[in-house]
């Protein structure tokens, strides 16, 4: 059996203590893509907003400097997400 997802966002599970969202980030100026799996465990009251904040930060930083390699941009994106989560 095989599955084909034809959407860029897919919420796998949502209940009072668990939230998972899969997201594909694309940019028309690059062939690079980022696939994210965001899982939030605990009170899901702000899970959607937190997930969207992570996705927005990843997209903004990853596609900012296309002259850098994809690995370096991905690492910078992760650093930005973790530094903004501490604030």
VENSULSUL-V142335 format. One record per backbone hydrogen bond with DSSP energy under -1.0 kcal/mol. CO is the residue of the C=O (numbers start at 0). NH is the residue of the N-H. Records with the same first field share a line. If there is no record, write none. Layout:
# VENSULSUL-V142335
CO->NH  NH
This chain:
# VENSULSUL-V142335
7->23
9->21
12->19
15->43
16->41
17->14
18->39
19->11
20->37
21->9
22->35
24->33
26->29
33->24
35->22
37->20
39->18
45->49
46->50
47->51
48->52
49->53
50->54
51->55
52->56
53->57
54->58
55->59
56->60
57->61
58->62
60->63
64->67
68->72
69->73
70->74
71->75
72->76
73->77
74->78
75->79
76->80
77->81
78->82
79->83
80->84
